[in-house]
Amino acid sequence: MAGGTRPDAGATVHISRLAQWGIIPLPGAKMDPSGQYSTAELRITDLFAANSPADNIQILPHDVVTVEVTQTVSVIGAVQKPGAFPLNTKASVSALEALAMAGGTGPQPAKPQEARILRLVPGQIDRREIPINLQKIQEGKEEDVALRPNDILLVPVSNKKKFGMAFGSALMAAAVGAAIFRPF
């Protein structure tokens, strides 16, 4: 009746029911600490796939059905489309999947061998840096790494290559300028 889920829907449906209606007939359902509500969770993909028809329970008066906004992973640095990407129904994505969502490396020169995952540490402000070699992962020489919700994949820009490209462009411009404006 709500029209389905939005594109930014998370992976889980939460249901709360007044205790007077009894415990929700789903595996893992429990009473909340106050004893006033029964609560349960379902994975959206399981519900939509109808793998277990018993999970498609009747919603009773005053039930509250909540679908949280999805978690994201972000990709920044030397990539085509930096930004935050929704996990939707996935619990995680791999580093290569995240890189693909960002359109791959470039247009600026990248150093995929020096990529890092920036991960939140509970109770701390700073993120922990986890070095990964995207180049070796792409070549199949190392195993891909799972990104967690709120992780940031940083693909560094290669300053040497950037400098070389800028120097080469400047040298070419100077040569063209010299050829055009030479004295007769």
C-alpha positions as CSV (number, residue, x, y, z in Angstrom):
1,M,0.0,0.0,0.0
2,A,3.0,2.3,0.5
3,G,4.0,1.9,-3.1
4,G,7.1,-0.2,-2.6
5,T,10.5,0.9,-1.5
6,R,12.4,4.0,-2.6
7,P,15.8,3.7,-4.5
8,D,17.6,4.6,-1.2
9,A,15.9,1.9,0.8
10,G,18.1,-0.2,3.1
11,A,18.3,-3.9,3.3
12,T,16.0,-4.5,6.3
13,V,12.3,-4.1,7.2
14,H,11.7,-3.5,10.9
15,I,8.3,-4.3,12.4
16,S,7.0,-3.2,15.8
17,R,3.7,-4.4,17.3
18,L,1.8,-3.6,20.5
19,A,2.2,-6.4,23.0
20,Q,-1.5,-6.8,23.3
21,W,-1.5,-8.3,19.8
22,G,1.1,-10.9,20.8
23,I,4.6,-11.6,19.5
24,I,5.2,-11.1,15.8
25,P,5.1,-14.5,14.1
26,L,8.5,-14.3,12.6
27,P,11.8,-16.1,13.5
28,G,13.9,-13.9,15.8
29,A,10.9,-11.8,17.0
30,K,11.3,-10.6,20.5
31,M,9.8,-8.3,23.1
32,D,11.5,-4.9,23.5
33,P,13.0,-4.1,26.9
34,S,9.9,-2.2,28.0
35,G,7.7,-5.2,27.3
36,Q,5.2,-3.0,25.5
37,Y,6.2,-4.0,21.9
38,S,7.1,-7.1,19.9
39,T,9.8,-6.4,17.3
40,A,11.1,-8.3,14.3
41,E,13.3,-7.8,11.3
42,L,13.2,-9.2,7.7
43,R,15.6,-8.8,4.8
44,I,13.8,-7.0,2.0
45,T,15.3,-9.4,-0.6
46,D,14.0,-12.4,1.2
47,L,10.5,-10.9,1.5
48,F,10.4,-9.8,-2.2
49,A,11.7,-13.2,-3.4
50,A,8.9,-14.9,-1.5
51,N,11.3,-17.7,-0.5
52,S,9.4,-18.2,2.7
53,P,5.7,-17.4,2.4
54,A,5.4,-17.5,6.2
55,D,7.5,-14.3,6.3
56,N,4.7,-12.4,4.5
57,I,2.7,-11.8,7.7
58,Q,-0.4,-9.8,8.2
59,I,0.1,-6.3,9.4
60,L,-2.2,-5.4,12.3
61,P,-3.7,-2.1,13.5
62,H,-1.0,0.1,15.0
63,D,1.9,-2.0,13.7
64,V,4.8,0.2,12.6
65,V,6.7,-0.9,9.5
66,T,10.1,0.9,9.0
67,V,12.6,0.7,6.2
68,E,15.8,2.6,7.0
69,V,17.7,4.6,4.4
70,T,20.5,2.5,3.0
71,Q,24.1,2.7,4.1
72,T,26.7,3.9,1.6
73,V,30.3,3.5,0.6
74,S,32.3,6.4,-0.9
75,V,35.0,6.4,-3.5
76,I,37.3,9.4,-3.8
77,G,40.5,10.4,-5.6
78,A,41.6,9.6,-9.1
79,V,38.3,8.1,-10.3
80,Q,35.8,9.0,-13.0
81,K,32.8,9.7,-10.7
82,P,33.7,10.2,-7.1
83,G,30.9,10.1,-4.6
84,A,28.8,8.0,-2.2
85,F,27.2,4.9,-3.6
86,P,24.2,3.2,-1.9
87,L,24.5,-0.4,-0.7
88,N,20.7,-0.9,-0.9
89,T,20.0,-4.5,-0.2
90,K,23.7,-5.5,0.0
91,A,25.6,-5.7,3.3
92,S,28.8,-4.8,1.6
93,V,30.5,-4.4,-1.7
94,S,34.1,-5.3,-2.8
95,A,36.7,-2.7,-3.5
96,L,36.5,-3.6,-7.2
97,E,32.7,-3.3,-7.2
98,A,33.1,0.2,-5.6
99,L,35.7,1.2,-8.1
100,A,33.4,0.1,-10.9
101,M,30.5,2.1,-9.4
102,A,32.8,5.1,-9.6
103,G,33.5,4.5,-13.3
104,G,37.1,3.2,-12.8
105,T,40.2,5.3,-12.6
106,G,41.0,8.5,-14.5
107,P,40.9,11.1,-16.1
108,Q,43.8,12.1,-13.8
109,P,46.6,9.6,-13.4
110,A,46.0,7.1,-10.6
111,K,48.2,5.1,-8.2
112,P,45.9,2.1,-7.6
113,Q,48.7,0.2,-6.0
114,E,48.6,2.7,-3.1
115,A,44.8,2.7,-2.6
116,R,43.5,2.8,0.9
117,I,40.2,2.1,2.7
118,L,39.4,4.7,5.3
119,R,37.2,2.9,8.0
120,L,35.4,4.4,10.9
121,V,36.5,3.0,14.3
122,P,33.7,2.9,16.9
123,G,34.4,5.5,19.6
124,Q,37.0,7.3,17.6
125,I,36.9,10.4,15.4
126,D,39.7,9.4,13.1
127,R,39.4,6.7,10.5
128,R,41.8,3.8,10.3
129,E,43.7,3.4,7.0
130,I,43.8,0.0,5.5
131,P,46.2,-0.2,2.5
132,I,45.1,-2.2,-0.5
133,N,46.7,-2.8,-3.9
134,L,43.9,-2.3,-6.4
135,Q,46.3,-3.0,-9.2
136,K,47.1,-6.5,-7.9
137,I,43.5,-7.2,-7.1
138,Q,42.5,-6.3,-10.7
139,E,45.2,-8.6,-12.0
140,G,43.9,-11.4,-9.8
141,K,47.2,-11.5,-7.8
142,E,45.5,-10.5,-4.5
143,E,42.0,-11.2,-3.1
144,D,39.4,-8.5,-3.3
145,V,38.5,-6.7,-0.1
146,A,35.0,-6.2,1.3
147,L,34.0,-2.6,2.0
148,R,31.7,-2.0,5.0
149,P,29.0,0.6,5.3
150,N,30.5,4.2,5.6
151,D,33.9,3.0,4.3
152,I,35.8,5.4,1.9
153,L,37.9,3.9,-0.9
154,L,40.7,6.4,-1.7
155,V,42.5,6.0,-5.0
156,P,45.4,8.4,-4.9
157,V,46.4,10.7,-7.7
158,S,49.9,10.1,-9.1
159,N,51.8,13.4,-8.7
160,K,54.7,12.2,-10.8
161,K,52.4,11.3,-13.7
162,K,50.4,14.5,-13.2
163,F,53.6,16.5,-13.2
164,G,54.9,14.7,-16.3
165,M,51.6,15.3,-18.2
166,A,51.6,19.0,-17.2
167,F,55.2,19.4,-18.1
168,G,54.7,17.6,-21.4
169,S,51.7,19.9,-22.2
170,A,53.7,23.0,-21.3
171,L,56.6,21.9,-23.4
172,M,54.3,21.2,-26.4
173,A,52.7,24.6,-26.0
174,A,56.1,26.3,-25.9
175,A,57.2,24.4,-29.0
176,V,54.0,25.4,-30.9
177,G,54.4,29.0,-29.8
178,A,58.0,29.1,-30.9
179,A,57.1,27.7,-34.3
180,I,54.3,30.1,-34.8
181,F,56.0,33.3,-33.6
182,R,59.6,32.8,-34.9
183,P,61.1,35.9,-36.5
184,F,61.4,36.1,-40.3
